[in-house]
Amino acid sequence: MSKQSQLRDYQTSILERLENAKKAGAEAPAGYLGVVIGSKNVLVNLQEISETLPIMDIHRIPIVKPWFLGVANVRGVLYAINDIAQMLENTFTGISSSARLLLISEAVTSNVAFVVEKMIGLRKLEEMKLREESVENDICLKSQTYQDDENRVWHMLDCDKLICSKEFATPYMI
């Protein structure tokens, strides 16, 4: 079985578990999706994303900042596609078979998505240690960082902080 079909099966199983939890009347599990954004391992709250998709056709928009990649048609709805790695580190996220689009939940904002280099899998904060070191003045990361059993450092994405930031709200060139 190819790696791509294994990843697709894994993503499908995650979505099925979330749907089953909703149908059973339970809240969605309070967990995080581990992804790679630029050089950072990042935890994305599952409550803040609605879907993960393979990279699709992204239509460029002229006269915008380089991190605003353009718009994509997701089942008849246009989504603004952003490259957070470019915002944070000025590093372009390579579009490969492991790259994914994460659609931000309607509870946070409408029709916004961002690109991640790859998905690592589901993570629980209870299985990690809070680190003493914290992130300062970041456009979209929470100040706390965590460390897992494999000594990897994890940053937490703050979607509310991202969409409220002036930088993100003004993607056009001035």
N, C-alpha and C positions, 0 to 999 in steps of 0.2 A: 504494500500500500504506500502511496506517495506521501511525502510530508505535507503537501498542500491538502490532500483529502483528509489526513489525520487532524490537521488544524481545523478544517471545516467541520468535521465531526465533533471536535472538542467545543467549538463555538456553538454549534447546534445544541449540544447537551447542556451548556450553560444557560442558553436561552430557554430551553425546555424546562429546566429546573426553576427558573424565575417565573415562567408562565404557570407551572403547576402550583407554586407557592401562592400566586395571585388567585388562581381558581379555588384553592382550598381556603381562601379567606385570610390567609396569613400575610404578614408584611413580607416584602422581599428580604432576603437574607442581608444582614448588615455586614457586608464584606467589601473587599476592594479588588479591583482588577489591576494586576501588575503589568506595566508597560514600560517601554524604553522611549524616552523623549530626549533627543540629543545624546549627551553623555550621562544622563541621569536615569536611574530606576525610579519610576513614579507610580504611586498608588492613586487610582481613580475610584472614588466612591461609586459603587454600583447604582446608588440612588440618583446620581447626577448624570448618568448616561442612559440612553434608551436602546442603543443598538451598536454593534460593531459590524463593519462591512469591509470587504476587500476594496482596494483603491479602484475608483471608476474614472470615467472621463471628467476632468476638471477643466472648465472653460475659463481661461484667463480674463482678467478685467484690467484695462489699461489704467495707468496713473494711480496705482496703489502701492503700498509698502510691500516689500518682497515676501513677508510672512503671510500676507493674504493671498492665497494661491488662486482664488477664483470661486466659481460656483459649480455645483454638481446637482444633477437632477436625480433625486432619490424618490422613486415611485411617484413622479409627477410633482414633487415639491422641490423648490430650489433651496439648497443649503450653502451657506457661506463656509468655505473650507480654509482653515488656518493651519499654519505650521508653527507650533509653539516653540519648537527647537530654534527657529530663526529669531523669535522674539527674545528668548532667554540667552542664547549663546551665539547668535549669528551663524548657525550651522544649518544647512539645508538638510531636511530629512529625505534620505534616498528613497525613491519609489521602487520597491521591490516586491516580490511575492509575499514577503512576511509583513510588509507595511499594511496598516489598517486605518480606516476612518472610524472615529468614535463620534457618534451623534450625541450632542448634549441633550439631556432630558428637557421636555417641554416645561417641567416644573421649575427649571432654572432659566431658560431662555428659548426662543423659537428659532428654528432653522439654522443652527450653528453646529459645525463639526470641526474636528481637528485631526491631523495626521499623527500617527505614532509609528516609530520605526518597526516595532514588533510588540506582540502581546506575550507576556511571560506566563500569566495564569492568575487564578484566584488566590488572594492572600487575606489573612486575618490579622488584625492588629494585636490580638491577644497572644499570638505566636511570635511577636517581635518585642524588642526592647526599645524603649524611648531613649534617644541619645541626648547627651548633655548639649552637644553642639546644635545650633539652630540656624535657620536661613534668615537673613536680614533683607528687608526692603525688596522683596521679590514681587514681580508683577502677577504671578499666579500660583505660587507655592506657599503652603502654610509654613509657619515658622518651625514647627516640630519636624524632626527627622527620626527615622527608626532604623533598626539594624535587625536583620533576620539571622537564623541559625548558621547560615553560610557566610556571615560577616559582610553581607551586601548592605549598603546604605540605601534607604528608601525615602524619597520626598513625597509629600502629599499634595496633589493638585487641589486647588481651591477654585472651582468653577465660578462661584459668585464673585470672588475677588478678580478673576480674569475678566468677566464680562463687564464689571464695574470700572475697570481701569481705563484711564483716559487713552492710553496707548492702543488698547484693543478696540475701544469704541470709535477710534478715528483711523481707519486703515488707509485713507486716501493720502496722497503725497501733498505736502503743504508747500 
